Amino acid sequence: MPDVIPEALLQRFQLPGLHASLHLLHQPPPDVDIEQLTFGQHPATRRLALEELLAHQLSLREVRLRIQADGAPTLPSGRSLQARFCPSCPLL
């Protein structure tokens, strides 16, 4: 599985790569900080959370773009309804 988060971003937030994160979380070493793992504060956990948030945002963007590309259905102008209503409207 490719690592989609740029290396510069991982370094900026001091996060490990995808494969290292998966390995650590599935086979934690004996000296790992259990409290960090339990509360989702370990860098490996944060790294996978970032990956999931990125995937979610990208999928939402794709849905939005598809909706925008579809456009709205054409509705009738309603001129006949307007012509019938306006003569009886006291405000006009």
VEXMARMI-912414 format. One record per residue: residue in three letters; y, x, z of N, C-alpha, C in turn. Coordinates in steps of 0.05 Angstrom, whole numbers. Atoms other than C-alpha are relative to their C-alpha. Layout:
REM residues N
{"ALA", {Y, X, Z}, {Y, X, Z}, {Y, X, Z}}
...
//
This chain:
REM residues 92
{"MET", {-23, 17, 0}, {0, 0, 0}, {25, 18, 0}}
{"PRO", {-24, -17, 1}, {67, 31, -20}, {20, -7, 22}}
{"ASP", {-21, 4, -20}, {123, 41, 30}, {25, -7, -14}}
{"VAL", {-23, 10, 16}, {181, -1, 4}, {27, 6, 13}}
{"ILE", {-25, -6, -14}, {233, 20, 56}, {7, 29, -6}}
{"PRO", {-8, -28, 7}, {272, 82, 34}, {-2, 19, 24}}
{"GLU", {3, -21, -21}, {260, 146, 73}, {26, 4, 15}}
{"ALA", {-26, -4, -13}, {335, 152, 88}, {4, -21, 21}}
{"LEU", {-3, 22, -19}, {334, 84, 123}, {-19, 4, 24}}
{"LEU", {19, -5, -22}, {272, 102, 163}, {10, 22, 18}}
{"GLN", {-11, -22, -16}, {305, 167, 186}, {24, -9, 16}}
{"ARG", {-24, 10, -14}, {370, 132, 203}, {-7, -15, 25}}
{"PHE", {8, 16, -23}, {335, 84, 250}, {-24, 12, 15}}
{"GLN", {22, -14, -14}, {282, 134, 272}, {-26, -16, 1}}
{"LEU", {24, 16, 2}, {224, 93, 247}, {-21, 15, -16}}
{"PRO", {22, -13, 15}, {156, 118, 224}, {-6, -14, -26}}
{"GLY", {8, 12, 26}, {127, 105, 155}, {-20, -23, 5}}
{"LEU", {17, 23, -2}, {84, 45, 140}, {-28, 8, 9}}
{"HIS", {28, -8, -6}, {16, 80, 143}, {-2, 10, 29}}
{"ALA", {1, -10, -28}, {33, 116, 208}, {3, -23, 20}}
{"SER", {-4, 23, -17}, {57, 51, 239}, {-26, -17, 3}}
{"LEU", {25, 16, -1}, {-6, 13, 220}, {-22, 15, 15}}
{"HIS", {21, -16, -14}, {-51, 69, 244}, {5, 0, 30}}
{"LEU", {-6, -2, -29}, {-15, 75, 311}, {-5, -27, 13}}
{"LEU", {4, 26, -13}, {-17, 0, 324}, {-29, -10, 0}}
{"HIS", {29, 8, 1}, {-90, -9, 304}, {-18, 19, 16}}
{"GLN", {15, -19, -16}, {-114, 54, 338}, {19, 17, 17}}
{"PRO", {-20, -14, -16}, {-63, 72, 391}, {-12, 24, 15}}
{"PRO", {10, -24, -14}, {-71, 142, 421}, {1, -6, 30}}
{"PRO", {0, 5, -29}, {-85, 147, 496}, {27, 4, 13}}
{"ASP", {-26, -6, -13}, {-15, 173, 511}, {23, -19, -10}}
{"VAL", {-20, 17, 10}, {22, 116, 476}, {13, -16, 23}}
{"ASP", {-15, 15, -21}, {75, 79, 518}, {-9, -30, -3}}
{"ILE", {11, 27, 1}, {38, 13, 532}, {23, -21, 3}}
{"GLU", {-22, 18, -5}, {102, -20, 557}, {16, -5, -26}}
{"GLN", {-14, 3, 25}, {137, -7, 491}, {-15, -17, -20}}
{"LEU", {16, 16, 18}, {79, -35, 452}, {-1, -30, 9}}
{"THR", {2, 27, -10}, {74, -96, 497}, {25, -17, -6}}
{"PHE", {-25, 15, 3}, {148, -115, 490}, {12, 4, -28}}
{"GLY", {-9, -2, 27}, {153, -98, 416}, {23, 20, -4}}
{"GLN", {-22, -19, 2}, {199, -39, 428}, {-9, 27, -11}}
{"HIS", {9, -25, 11}, {156, 16, 400}, {10, 3, -29}}
{"PRO", {-10, -3, 28}, {183, 46, 335}, {-19, -10, -21}}
{"ALA", {20, 9, 19}, {118, 29, 299}, {1, -31, -2}}
{"THR", {-2, 30, 0}, {125, -45, 319}, {26, -8, -14}}
{"ARG", {-26, 6, 13}, {199, -45, 299}, {-1, 5, -30}}
{"ARG", {3, -6, 28}, {180, -14, 233}, {-14, -22, -15}}
{"LEU", {14, 22, 13}, {131, -69, 216}, {17, -26, 0}}
{"ALA", {-18, 23, -2}, {181, -122, 239}, {21, 2, -22}}
{"LEU", {-20, -4, 21}, {232, -92, 191}, {-12, -7, -27}}
{"GLU", {14, 6, 26}, {181, -96, 134}, {-3, -30, -4}}
{"GLU", {3, 29, 2}, {167, -169, 149}, {26, -14, -5}}
{"LEU", {-27, 12, 4}, {241, -187, 153}, {9, 5, -29}}
{"LEU", {-8, -7, 28}, {254, -151, 87}, {-16, -18, -20}}
{"ALA", {17, 17, 18}, {196, -189, 53}, {10, -29, 1}}
{"HIS", {-10, 28, -3}, {222, -255, 81}, {26, -4, -14}}
{"GLN", {-26, 2, 13}, {293, -242, 57}, {-3, 1, -30}}
{"LEU", {4, -2, 29}, {269, -222, -12}, {-12, -25, -11}}
{"SER", {12, 25, 10}, {226, -284, -19}, {20, -23, 1}}
{"LEU", {-21, 21, -1}, {284, -329, 3}, {20, 4, -23}}
{"ARG", {-18, -5, 22}, {329, -295, -48}, {-12, -9, -26}}
{"GLU", {13, 8, 24}, {278, -307, -102}, {0, -31, -3}}
{"VAL", {-1, 29, 1}, {274, -381, -84}, {28, -10, -7}}
{"ARG", {-28, 8, 6}, {350, -387, -84}, {7, 4, -29}}
{"LEU", {-6, -5, 28}, {355, -355, -152}, {-15, -19, -18}}
{"ARG", {15, 20, 16}, {301, -402, -180}, {14, -27, 1}}
{"ILE", {-14, 25, -3}, {338, -462, -152}, {26, 0, -16}}
{"GLN", {-25, -2, 15}, {404, -439, -181}, {-5, 0, -30}}
{"ALA", {6, -1, 29}, {372, -426, -249}, {-8, -28, -10}}
{"ASP", {8, 26, 8}, {343, -496, -251}, {23, -19, -5}}
{"GLY", {-24, 17, 3}, {411, -530, -244}, {-5, -28, 10}}
{"ALA", {2, 28, -10}, {425, -601, -224}, {-6, -19, -24}}
{"PRO", {4, 19, 21}, {402, -661, -263}, {26, -13, -9}}
{"THR", {-24, 13, 11}, {453, -695, -308}, {-1, -29, 9}}
{"LEU", {-2, 27, -9}, {477, -760, -279}, {19, -15, -19}}
{"PRO", {-18, 16, 17}, {509, -817, -318}, {28, 1, 12}}
{"SER", {-28, -3, -8}, {585, -816, -315}, {9, -22, 19}}
{"GLY", {-7, 22, -18}, {590, -884, -280}, {26, -13, -8}}
{"ARG", {-26, 12, 9}, {651, -904, -321}, {0, -30, 1}}
{"SER", {0, 29, 0}, {628, -975, -326}, {3, -11, 28}}
{"LEU", {-2, 8, -28}, {621, -981, -251}, {29, 4, 10}}
{"GLN", {-28, -6, -7}, {690, -949, -242}, {19, -21, -12}}
{"ALA", {-17, 20, 13}, {721, -998, -292}, {-2, -27, 14}}
{"ARG", {3, 26, -14}, {692, -1057, -254}, {12, 1, 28}}
{"PHE", {-9, -2, -27}, {713, -1031, -186}, {30, 3, 2}}
{"CYS", {-29, -7, -2}, {784, -1006, -199}, {19, -25, -1}}
{"PRO", {-19, 23, -1}, {817, -1073, -216}, {-1, -15, 26}}
{"SER", {2, 15, -25}, {792, -1103, -150}, {9, 17, 24}}
{"CYS", {-7, -18, -23}, {816, -1043, -108}, {30, -3, 6}}
{"PRO", {-28, 5, -6}, {881, -1059, -72}, {16, 27, 3}}
{"LEU", {-14, -25, -5}, {897, -985, -61}, {10, 13, -27}}
{"LEU", {-8, -11, 26}, {905, -970, -136}, {21, -15, -14}}
//
